[in-house]
Each structure stands twice: as C-alpha cells, then as structure tokens.
Amino acid sequence: MGGRTPSGRHSTLCGRLSGMEISYIGLAVEYCRRFGQVAVERGFITPEQLREALTEQVDDDLTNRQHRLLGDILFEKNWMTAKQIESVLNETLGFPAKEGKTTR
C-alpha cells in the first residue's frame, strides 16, 4: 500500500517518491505496470514487436527527433488498433474499462 515512509517520503508499491515526483502521485499511486508489458500480456503485440517499437522510440530520442509515445508507434505500424491502445491505457492507469466504440 502507498503512504508516507518514516522519513516523510511518499511511497507506492513501485517505489518512493519525493520532491517533484509527488506531482505524479495521482497517476503512480499503487500502479506501475508499463504499457508494453500489458500489451504483450494481452496478446495485442509480440515481445519482438515491443522490442522493435521501444528501439524506435529510443532512437528517436537519441537523435533529437520528436518523442513519440509507444502506443503511437505501435498504431503507426498497424500492430495495435486504437481500441486496443485505449484498453491498455485504461488498465495501466487504473481506469475502469469503457463500453462502446472509441473515437479514434
């Protein structure tokens, strides 16, 4: 469970937060699963597709190209649909599943 440690730092199941990190506590509290991990676990992509997309993301960052979110890369490669991306985001951020169609 999350809360304050004896040293006064905030903690979650995924580690301790302090200083500027506390501003992210709303999204990080007790949930740290990663987008790619969930997408692979759900069978939306393969581990190899995840590795390739992550490599592309890092290459973009290292060559000062605009940073792209992993979901955007996977969508551009037609490896995930907008509905699958929304489903993974809902799970990783701890939101309840939405019923109905996506708008993307």
Phi and psi restraints in degrees (value plus and minus 20) as a CYANA .aco file:
   2 GLY   PHI    -104.9   -64.9
   2 GLY   PSI     153.4   193.4
   3 GLY   PHI     131.8   171.8
   3 GLY   PSI    -184.0  -144.0
   4 ARG   PHI    -117.8   -77.8
   4 ARG   PSI     120.1   160.1
   5 THR   PHI    -104.8   -64.8
   5 THR   PSI     147.9   187.9
   6 PRO   PHI     -76.0   -36.0
   6 PRO   PSI     -48.0    -8.0
   7 SER   PHI    -100.4   -60.4
   7 SER   PSI     -22.4    17.6
   8 GLY   PHI      71.2   111.2
   8 GLY   PSI     -18.7    21.3
   9 ARG   PHI    -104.5   -64.5
   9 ARG   PSI     130.1   170.1
  10 HIS   PHI    -100.8   -60.8
  10 HIS   PSI     124.0   164.0
  11 SER   PHI    -153.2  -113.2
  11 SER   PSI     134.5   174.5
  12 THR   PHI    -150.2  -110.2
  12 THR   PSI    -199.3  -159.3
  13 LEU   PHI     -84.9   -44.9
  13 LEU   PSI     -37.8     2.2
  14 CYS   PHI    -122.1   -82.1
  14 CYS   PSI     -18.8    21.2
  15 GLY   PHI     123.5   163.5
  15 GLY   PSI    -189.1  -149.1
  16 ARG   PHI    -126.0   -86.0
  16 ARG   PSI     127.5   167.5
  17 LEU   PHI    -141.6  -101.6
  17 LEU   PSI     122.5   162.5
  18 SER   PHI    -169.7  -129.7
  18 SER   PSI     144.5   184.5
  19 GLY   PHI      35.9    75.9
  19 GLY   PSI    -150.1  -110.1
  20 MET   PHI     -83.5   -43.5
  20 MET   PSI     -45.1    -5.1
  21 GLU   PHI     -81.7   -41.7
  21 GLU   PSI     -45.3    -5.3
  22 ILE   PHI     -80.8   -40.8
  22 ILE   PSI     -48.3    -8.3
  23 SER   PHI     -83.3   -43.3
  23 SER   PSI     -41.0    -1.0
  24 TYR   PHI    -112.2   -72.2
  24 TYR   PSI     -18.5    21.5
  25 ILE   PHI     -80.4   -40.4
  25 ILE   PSI     -51.5   -11.5
  26 GLY   PHI     -79.0   -39.0
  26 GLY   PSI     -56.7   -16.7
  27 LEU   PHI    -109.8   -69.8
  27 LEU   PSI     -44.9    -4.9
  28 ALA   PHI    -114.8   -74.8
  28 ALA   PSI     -36.4     3.6
  29 VAL   PHI     -75.3   -35.3
  29 VAL   PSI      96.0   136.0
  30 GLU   PHI      37.1    77.1
  30 GLU   PSI       3.0    43.0
  31 TYR   PHI    -171.1  -131.1
  31 TYR   PSI      98.4   138.4
  32 CYS   PHI    -153.4  -113.4
  32 CYS   PSI      -7.1    32.9
  33 ARG   PHI     -85.5   -45.5
  33 ARG   PSI     124.8   164.8
  34 ARG   PHI    -114.5   -74.5
  34 ARG   PSI     131.1   171.1
  35 PHE   PHI     -74.0   -34.0
  35 PHE   PSI     -72.5   -32.5
  36 GLY   PHI     -81.4   -41.4
  36 GLY   PSI     -60.4   -20.4
  37 GLN   PHI     -80.6   -40.6
  37 GLN   PSI     -66.0   -26.0
  38 VAL   PHI     -86.7   -46.7
  38 VAL   PSI     -61.4   -21.4
  39 ALA   PHI     -80.9   -40.9
  39 ALA   PSI     -59.9   -19.9
  40 VAL   PHI     -89.4   -49.4
  40 VAL   PSI     -66.3   -26.3
  41 GLU   PHI     -78.5   -38.5
  41 GLU   PSI     -54.9   -14.9
  42 ARG   PHI    -102.9   -62.9
  42 ARG   PSI     -25.4    14.6
  43 GLY   PHI      61.0   101.0
  43 GLY   PSI      -5.8    34.2
  44 PHE   PHI     -93.6   -53.6
  44 PHE   PSI     -54.3   -14.3
  45 ILE   PHI    -158.6  -118.6
  45 ILE   PSI     144.7   184.7
  46 THR   PHI    -112.4   -72.4
  46 THR   PSI     141.7   181.7
  47 PRO   PHI     -78.1   -38.1
  47 PRO   PSI     -55.0   -15.0
  48 GLU   PHI     -86.7   -46.7
  48 GLU   PSI     -60.4   -20.4
  49 GLN   PHI     -83.6   -43.6
  49 GLN   PSI     -59.5   -19.5
  50 LEU   PHI     -81.9   -41.9
  50 LEU   PSI     -67.3   -27.3
  51 ARG   PHI     -77.9   -37.9
  51 ARG   PSI     -64.2   -24.2
  52 GLU   PHI     -83.8   -43.8
  52 GLU   PSI     -63.2   -23.2
  53 ALA   PHI     -86.7   -46.7
  53 ALA   PSI     -60.4   -20.4
  54 LEU   PHI     -84.8   -44.8
  54 LEU   PSI     -60.2   -20.2
  55 THR   PHI     -81.6   -41.6
  55 THR   PSI     -62.8   -22.8
  56 GLU   PHI     -83.5   -43.5
  56 GLU   PSI     -60.9   -20.9
  57 GLN   PHI     -83.1   -43.1
  57 GLN   PSI     -65.2   -25.2
  58 VAL   PHI     -86.7   -46.7
  58 VAL   PSI     -62.1   -22.1
  59 ASP   PHI     -78.4   -38.4
  59 ASP   PSI     -63.5   -23.5
  60 ASP   PHI     -77.6   -37.6
  60 ASP   PSI     -66.7   -26.7
  61 ASP   PHI     -84.6   -44.6
  61 ASP   PSI     -62.2   -22.2
  62 LEU   PHI     -90.9   -50.9
  62 LEU   PSI     -43.8    -3.8
  63 THR   PHI    -123.0   -83.0
  63 THR   PSI      -2.4    37.6
  64 ASN   PHI      39.5    79.5
  64 ASN   PSI       6.4    46.4
  65 ARG   PHI    -102.0   -62.0
  65 ARG   PSI     144.3   184.3
  66 GLN   PHI     -80.0   -40.0
  66 GLN   PSI     114.1   154.1
  67 HIS   PHI     -86.2   -46.2
  67 HIS   PSI     114.4   154.4
  68 ARG   PHI    -137.6   -97.6
  68 ARG   PSI     119.7   159.7
  69 LEU   PHI     -90.4   -50.4
  69 LEU   PSI     130.1   170.1
  70 LEU   PHI     -77.4   -37.4
  70 LEU   PSI     -62.4   -22.4
  71 GLY   PHI     -80.0   -40.0
  71 GLY   PSI     -57.7   -17.7
  72 ASP   PHI     -84.7   -44.7
  72 ASP   PSI     -62.2   -22.2
  73 ILE   PHI     -83.1   -43.1
  73 ILE   PSI     -66.5   -26.5
  74 LEU   PHI     -84.4   -44.4
  74 LEU   PSI     -56.0   -16.0
  75 PHE   PHI     -88.1   -48.1
  75 PHE   PSI     -64.4   -24.4
  76 GLU   PHI     -80.6   -40.6
  76 GLU   PSI     -52.7   -12.7
  77 LYS   PHI    -105.3   -65.3
  77 LYS   PSI     -17.9    22.1
  78 ASN   PHI      40.0    80.0
  78 ASN   PSI      11.1    51.1
  79 TRP   PHI    -114.3   -74.3
  79 TRP   PSI     -39.4     0.6
  80 MET   PHI    -158.8  -118.8
  80 MET   PSI     128.0   168.0
  81 THR   PHI    -109.6   -69.6
  81 THR   PSI     145.9   185.9
  82 ALA   PHI     -81.1   -41.1
  82 ALA   PSI     -57.9   -17.9
  83 LYS   PHI     -85.6   -45.6
  83 LYS   PSI     -60.6   -20.6
  84 GLN   PHI     -84.8   -44.8
  84 GLN   PSI     -61.7   -21.7
  85 ILE   PHI     -82.2   -42.2
  85 ILE   PSI     -65.2   -25.2
  86 GLU   PHI     -80.0   -40.0
  86 GLU   PSI     -61.6   -21.6
  87 SER   PHI     -82.1   -42.1
  87 SER   PSI     -64.6   -24.6
  88 VAL   PHI     -85.3   -45.3
  88 VAL   PSI     -64.4   -24.4
  89 LEU   PHI     -80.1   -40.1
  89 LEU   PSI     -63.9   -23.9
  90 ASN   PHI     -78.6   -38.6
  90 ASN   PSI     -61.8   -21.8
  91 GLU   PHI     -89.8   -49.8
  91 GLU   PSI     -65.1   -25.1
  92 THR   PHI     -88.5   -48.5
  92 THR   PSI     -49.7    -9.7
  93 LEU   PHI    -113.5   -73.5
  93 LEU   PSI     -23.0    17.0
  94 GLY   PHI      59.0    99.0
  94 GLY   PSI       1.5    41.5
  95 PHE   PHI    -108.2   -68.2
  95 PHE   PSI     129.5   169.5
  96 PRO   PHI     -87.2   -47.2
  96 PRO   PSI     131.7   171.7
  97 ALA   PHI     -84.4   -44.4
  97 ALA   PSI     118.0   158.0
  98 LYS   PHI    -113.5   -73.5
  98 LYS   PSI     124.0   164.0
  99 GLU   PHI    -116.8   -76.8
  99 GLU   PSI     132.2   172.2
 100 GLY   PHI      81.3   121.3
 100 GLY   PSI    -195.9  -155.9
 101 LYS   PHI    -107.8   -67.8
 101 LYS   PSI     134.7   174.7
 102 THR   PHI    -103.9   -63.9
 102 THR   PSI     143.4   183.4
 103 THR   PHI    -115.5   -75.5
 103 THR   PSI     -26.3    13.7
